[in-house]
Structures are given as C-alpha cells and as structure tokens.
C-alpha cells in the first residue's frame, strides 16, 4: 500500500495539508468571533482577586453587568459592597 517512498511522501503531505486546513479553519472561526458562544453567555465572572493574608481574600465579582466586592475567609464570606 505505502511500500514506495513516493506514495509515503504523498500521504505525509496530504496529512499535513489536512491538519493545516483544520488549524486554519479554527483560527478563522475564532477571529470571526464565532467561537466561544458559551463564554459570551456566561453571567458570572471573577474580575480580580487579591490575597489580604494567607486565609483571607478580596474578590471582585461581576454578575449580569453588576459588580460586587466579597471578602472570603475561614470565618465565612462577607459582602462588602453590593450593586446599586
């Protein structure tokens, strides 16, 4: 089937061509903004998180376009600033 070097070279070149076309199509879809439709539909995001000490963190969250500042720690979580 692939006994001679010429047919082996054609098979390898064909494989590289197909892999290149798939990679190019993936990049084109991402560049067009069509990929990540699930990411666009996400409602919750962690904007920033800062460690205050080894056990406590300040976390800025965004949900439905509103932001909230939350202090997390071993004693529980505390909402410091709520959306208005």
Secondary structure as UniProt FT lines:
FT   HELIX           5..31
FT   TURN            32..33
FT   HELIX           37..40
FT   STRAND          44..51
FT   STRAND          57..63
FT   TURN            64..65
FT   STRAND          66..72
FT   TURN            74..75
FT   STRAND          78..81
//
